[in-house]
Amino acid sequence: MNNDEYFLAALRLAAGNDPIPGHVSAAARDAFGLRVSQAVTANPAERAAPRGVRGMDGPHMVRFVAAGLTFDLEVTVGDGLIDVAGQVSPHPGEGSHVDVRTPHLTLTRRLSRSGQFAATGLPPGWLSVVCHRPGQSPVQTRWVRIRP
């Protein structure tokens, strides 16, 4: 039994006797297809608010930490689209890059010498960043939902 069949069998067991609607099975397969094989998942971490910030307008700051890497993401929503400016620290090494992912779009970005990257014009909704390091397992952020 392959992973997809196992996953669907588990969903059927959890649902009891009622058959799973086709659109639910399709959505589950799509979500399962978004996983990055052998990736380490970075979890959200506390980030101190910048000094002098008064309101909630403007960029949203998110931090994720795992496997010795920190992802700092600044997410801005404007005109119904998402812009992400990020930094991976410490720099994960020569040849590293990030994939900024939505369920339907992946933008690959090379890291600057300081570990910075940017992606603009993303659709609102779910977002994840994956850092690929030569010779090591990728590190991915949890999926976060960004609303306009």
N, C-alpha and C positions, 0 to 999 in steps of 0.2 A: 504494500500500500504506500503510495507516495504522499508527500506532505499535504498536497491539496486535498486528496481523498480523505486523509486522516482528519484534516481541519473540518471538512464538510460533514464527516461522520460525527464528529464531536458536536457540531451545531445541531445535527438531527437529534442526537441523544438529549441535548439540553432542551430542545423544543418539545419533547414528549412525543405524542402520537400525531400531532398536527404536522402536515408537510410544510417544509420551508418554502415560502414564495420564491419564484425564480429571481426576482429583482434583489431579494435579500442575499441569496446565494451568490449572485453576480457581484454585489457590493462587497461581500466578504472575500471573494477571490481577488477583486481589485485591491482591497486593503492589504491582503496577504502579499500581493505582488509588489507592494511598495517597500517591503522590508529590505534591508541591506544585509546580505549574508555575512555572518561572523562579525558584525559591527558591535562595538561597545556603545551603549546608550548613555549620553550625558544627561544628567538630571538638572532641573532648575536649581539655582543657588541664589542666596540673598545678595543683593547689590545695594550698596549705600546710595541714597538719593544725592544727586549733585547739589552742592551748596547754592543757595539763592533761588531754587526752584519753588515756585508758588503754586502753580496750577497743574492740572492733568493734561492741558492742551500741549500739542507738540509731539515729539518723538517718544515712543515707548521703548524703554530699555529692558533687556532681558539677558540674564547670564545663565550659562549651563557649564557644568564641570564634570569631567570624567577622564580617566586614563592619563592623568597629568596634563590635560589640556583645559583651557578655559575659553569658552565662546562668549564674547560680548556682542550682542546684537542691538542695534538701534533701528527700530521699525517706524517708518513714517507712512501715513496714509494721506493721499491727496488725489483729488479728481477720480476717486473710486479705485485707485491702484495703490499697490504697496511698493515702497522702496526700502531696501535693507542695506545698511552699512554695518559691517562687522569686523571683528578682529579675533584671530585665534592666537592664543599665547600660552606658553612660549611658542615661537615659530616652530612648526612641526618638521622642518627640514627641507632641503633642496628637493624639488620635484613634487612637492605637496600641492594639492588644490582642493577646492571645496565645490560641492554641488549644492546650490540653493534650490530646494524642491517644493513644488506644490503637487497635488495629486495628478495634475495633467501637464506639468511643465517642469523641466530641470534646466537650470542655467549653471554651467561650469565656469568657475572663476579661478584664475591663478592668484596666489597670495603674494602681496608685496613683501619686501624684506622685513617689514614690521608685522607681517601676518594679517594685514588688512585686505578687505575685499568689499565689493558693492554689487548689488543687483537691483535694477529698477524696472518698473512697469509690470509687477507681478499682480495676478488677480487676487482679490481678497479671499480669505478662507484659510485653509490649513497650510502650514509652512514648516519645513525642517531643513537643517543644514548638515551636510555630511563632509567631514574632513578625511581626505584620502592621503595616506602617508606611505611612501615606498617601503616595502618590507614589513609593514605593520598592519594590524587590523584597522579598518576605518572606525572613526568615532562620529556618531550621529547625535543630534539633539533630539529630544522628544518633539513630537508634532505639537505645534501651538496654533490656535485659531486666531487669526487677525481679522477684525471686522472694520468696515469703513465707518 
